[in-house]
């Protein structure tokens, strides 16, 4: 990996995303503001549940990178809700193919 690429870790160990939802959002927001991040790319639409609230009021572009079609939820029923939110509230959604 290029030495200029910075990697940030929110937690050293696994944490409950439900119990720590707000803390996760605040940590993401802090990193974005501290580093003047212009564009944030989510490599999975489910991450939008954290980045959408984290970016409220900021000028950072929120880009969702979607790997699957809308009907694939990988066992996470909440994923469809997040995909709708991402479609409405993110700046762009990148898909890997044109196939539906």
C-alpha positions in Angstrom: 0.0 0.0 0.0 1.2 3.5 -0.8 2.9 5.0 2.3 0.8 8.2 1.8 -2.4 6.4 2.5 -3.6 6.9 6.1 -5.5 4.2 7.9 -7.8 5.1 10.8 -9.2 2.6 13.3 -12.2 3.6 15.3 -11.8 0.8 17.9 -9.0 -1.6 18.6 -11.5 -4.4 19.4 -14.9 -5.3 18.1 -17.7 -3.3 19.6 -21.5 -3.5 19.3 -22.6 -1.2 16.5 -26.0 -0.8 18.2 -24.7 0.1 21.7 -22.0 2.4 20.1 -23.9 3.9 17.2 -23.6 7.5 18.2 -20.0 7.1 19.3 -19.1 5.6 16.0 -20.8 8.5 14.1 -19.0 11.0 16.3 -15.6 9.3 15.7 -16.1 9.3 11.9 -17.1 12.9 12.0 -14.1 13.9 14.1 -11.7 12.1 11.6 -13.4 13.8 8.7 -13.2 17.3 10.2 -9.7 16.9 11.5 -8.4 15.8 8.2 -10.5 18.0 6.0 -11.8 15.0 4.0 -13.5 16.1 0.8 -14.8 12.8 -0.4 -15.8 9.7 1.6 -16.2 6.4 -0.2 -18.2 3.7 1.5 -17.3 0.3 0.2 -20.6 -1.2 1.3 -24.0 0.5 1.4 -24.6 -0.6 5.0 -21.9 1.8 6.1 -24.2 4.7 5.0 -26.0 4.2 8.3 -22.9 5.7 10.0 -21.7 8.1 7.4 -25.0 9.8 6.6 -25.5 11.1 10.2 -21.7 11.7 10.5 -21.7 14.1 7.6 -24.7 16.2 8.5 -23.8 19.9 7.9 -20.5 19.1 6.4 -19.5 19.6 2.7 -17.9 16.1 2.4 -19.2 14.2 -0.6 -20.6 10.8 0.5 -20.2 8.1 -2.2 -21.7 4.7 -1.8 -20.0 1.8 -3.6 -22.6 -1.0 -4.0 -21.4 -4.5 -4.7 -24.8 -6.3 -5.0 -28.2 -5.7 -6.6 -31.0 -4.3 -4.5 -32.5 -7.7 -3.7 -29.4 -9.2 -2.2 -29.3 -8.4 1.6 -26.7 -11.0 2.7 -28.9 -11.9 5.7 -29.2 -8.3 6.9 -32.8 -7.3 6.4 -32.0 -3.7 7.5 -29.7 -3.4 4.4 -32.7 -2.5 2.2 -33.7 0.4 4.4 -30.1 1.6 4.4 -30.0 1.4 0.6 -33.1 3.6 0.3 -31.5 6.1 2.7 -28.2 6.0 0.8 -30.1 6.6 -2.5 -31.9 9.6 -1.1 -29.2 11.1 1.1 -25.8 10.3 -0.4 -24.2 12.2 -3.3 -23.5 9.3 -5.5 -23.9 5.5 -5.7 -21.4 3.6 -7.7 -22.5 0.1 -9.0 -20.2 -2.5 -10.5 -22.4 -3.6 -13.4 -25.5 -2.4 -15.3 -27.2 -5.7 -14.8 -30.3 -5.7 -12.6 
